[in-house]
Amino acid sequence: MMFRQIIYIITLVCTLLSFTPTIYAADQPLYAKWGKIAMNETKNKYHAAIVDYLHMGRTQINENITEEKFKLWLRKANQQEFGVYITIRFDTHTEQILFIHFEETAH
């Protein structure tokens, strides 16, 4: 009887020691890729610091075209601040960018 308990405990300990917990990275939201593109394209166009970022939403235009919209708040070197709405339209299946539209706003 004692022998079985020892074998059971040894087996249990070996099993627990061999267990390696899997750590999963938090999944990024679907818009993360497009947000990075929006920020990079905005930096290239305006040469200003991005001080705030808002994902405004995704719209399925049709089965082949999707749009992601963002609002970025920018600050130029002279401390001037302004907003920019960025619309990225892309092919839903290939994710090829069809166009990027920028619209400045004072608020």
The 8 nearest C-alpha neighbors of each residue, nearest first, counted from 0:
[[1, 3, 2, 4, 5, 6, 7, 8],
 [0, 2, 4, 3, 5, 6, 7, 8],
 [1, 3, 5, 0, 4, 6, 7, 8],
 [4, 2, 6, 0, 5, 1, 7, 8],
 [5, 3, 7, 1, 6, 2, 8, 0],
 [4, 6, 8, 2, 7, 3, 9, 1],
 [7, 5, 3, 9, 4, 8, 10, 2],
 [6, 8, 4, 10, 5, 9, 3, 11],
 [9, 7, 11, 5, 10, 6, 12, 4],
 [10, 8, 6, 12, 11, 7, 5, 13],
 [11, 9, 7, 13, 8, 12, 6, 14],
 [10, 12, 8, 14, 9, 13, 7, 15],
 [13, 11, 15, 9, 14, 10, 8, 16],
 [14, 12, 16, 10, 15, 11, 9, 17],
 [13, 15, 11, 17, 12, 16, 10, 18],
 [14, 16, 12, 18, 17, 13, 11, 19],
 [17, 15, 13, 18, 14, 12, 19, 11],
 [18, 16, 14, 15, 13, 19, 12, 20],
 [17, 19, 15, 16, 20, 14, 13, 21],
 [20, 18, 17, 21, 16, 15, 22, 14],
 [19, 21, 18, 22, 23, 17, 15, 16],
 [22, 20, 23, 19, 18, 24, 17, 25],
 [21, 23, 20, 24, 25, 19, 26, 18],
 [22, 24, 25, 21, 26, 20, 27, 19],
 [25, 23, 26, 22, 27, 21, 28, 20],
 [24, 26, 23, 27, 28, 22, 29, 31],
 [27, 25, 24, 28, 23, 29, 31, 30],
 [26, 28, 31, 25, 29, 30, 24, 32],
 [27, 29, 30, 31, 26, 32, 25, 34],
 [30, 28, 31, 27, 32, 33, 26, 57],
 [29, 31, 33, 28, 32, 34, 67, 54],
 [32, 30, 34, 33, 28, 29, 27, 35],
 [33, 31, 35, 34, 30, 36, 29, 28],
 [34, 32, 36, 30, 35, 31, 37, 67],
 [33, 35, 37, 31, 36, 32, 30, 38],
 [36, 34, 38, 32, 33, 37, 39, 31],
 [35, 37, 33, 39, 34, 38, 40, 32],
 [38, 36, 34, 40, 35, 39, 41, 33],
 [37, 39, 41, 35, 36, 40, 42, 34],
 [40, 38, 36, 42, 41, 37, 35, 43],
 [39, 41, 43, 37, 42, 38, 36, 44],
 [42, 40, 44, 38, 43, 39, 45, 37],
 [41, 43, 46, 39, 45, 40, 44, 47],
 [44, 42, 40, 41, 46, 45, 39, 47],
 [43, 45, 41, 42, 46, 40, 47, 39],
 [44, 46, 47, 42, 43, 41, 75, 73],
 [47, 45, 42, 43, 44, 48, 75, 41],
 [48, 46, 75, 45, 74, 73, 42, 49],
 [49, 47, 74, 73, 50, 75, 46, 42],
 [48, 50, 73, 51, 72, 47, 74, 71],
 [49, 51, 72, 73, 48, 74, 52, 71],
 [52, 50, 72, 71, 49, 53, 73, 70],
 [51, 53, 71, 70, 72, 54, 50, 69],
 [52, 54, 70, 69, 55, 71, 51, 68],
 [55, 53, 69, 56, 68, 70, 52, 34],
 [56, 54, 69, 68, 53, 70, 57, 67],
 [57, 55, 68, 54, 67, 58, 69, 66],
 [56, 58, 67, 66, 68, 59, 65, 55],
 [59, 57, 66, 65, 60, 67, 56, 68],
 [58, 60, 65, 61, 64, 66, 57, 62],
 [59, 61, 64, 65, 58, 66, 62, 63],
 [62, 60, 64, 63, 59, 65, 91, 58],
 [61, 63, 64, 60, 59, 91, 65, 92],
 [64, 62, 91, 61, 90, 92, 65, 60],
 [63, 65, 90, 91, 61, 60, 89, 62],
 [66, 64, 59, 60, 91, 89, 88, 58],
 [65, 67, 88, 58, 87, 57, 59, 89],
 [66, 68, 57, 87, 86, 56, 58, 88],
 [69, 67, 86, 55, 56, 85, 54, 87],
 [70, 68, 54, 55, 85, 53, 84, 71],
 [69, 71, 84, 53, 83, 52, 85, 54],
 [70, 72, 52, 83, 51, 82, 73, 53],
 [73, 71, 82, 51, 50, 81, 49, 83],
 [72, 74, 49, 81, 80, 48, 50, 47],
 [75, 73, 80, 48, 47, 79, 78, 49],
 [74, 76, 47, 78, 79, 77, 48, 80],
 [75, 77, 78, 74, 47, 79, 48, 46],
 [76, 78, 75, 79, 74, 80, 47, 48],
 [79, 77, 75, 76, 74, 80, 73, 47],
 [78, 80, 75, 77, 74, 81, 76, 73],
 [81, 79, 74, 73, 78, 75, 72, 82],
 [82, 80, 105, 73, 72, 104, 106, 74],
 [83, 81, 72, 104, 71, 103, 73, 105],
 [82, 84, 103, 71, 102, 70, 104, 85],
 [83, 85, 70, 102, 101, 69, 103, 71],
 [86, 84, 101, 69, 100, 68, 70, 83],
 [87, 85, 68, 100, 99, 67, 88, 69],
 [86, 88, 99, 67, 66, 98, 68, 89],
 [87, 89, 66, 98, 97, 65, 96, 86],
 [90, 88, 96, 97, 95, 65, 94, 64],
 [89, 91, 64, 94, 95, 92, 93, 63],
 [90, 92, 63, 64, 94, 65, 93, 89],
 [91, 93, 90, 94, 63, 95, 64, 89],
 [92, 94, 95, 90, 91, 89, 96, 63],
 [95, 93, 90, 91, 89, 92, 96, 65],
 [94, 96, 90, 93, 89, 97, 91, 92],
 [97, 95, 89, 98, 88, 94, 90, 87],
 [96, 98, 89, 88, 95, 90, 99, 87],
 [99, 97, 88, 96, 87, 100, 89, 86],
 [98, 100, 87, 86, 88, 101, 85, 97],
 [99, 101, 86, 85, 98, 87, 102, 84],
 [102, 100, 85, 84, 83, 103, 86, 99],
 [103, 101, 84, 83, 85, 104, 100, 82],
 [104, 102, 83, 82, 84, 101, 105, 81],
 [103, 105, 82, 106, 83, 81, 102, 84],
 [106, 104, 81, 82, 103, 80, 83, 72],
 [105, 104, 82, 81, 72, 103, 83, 80]]
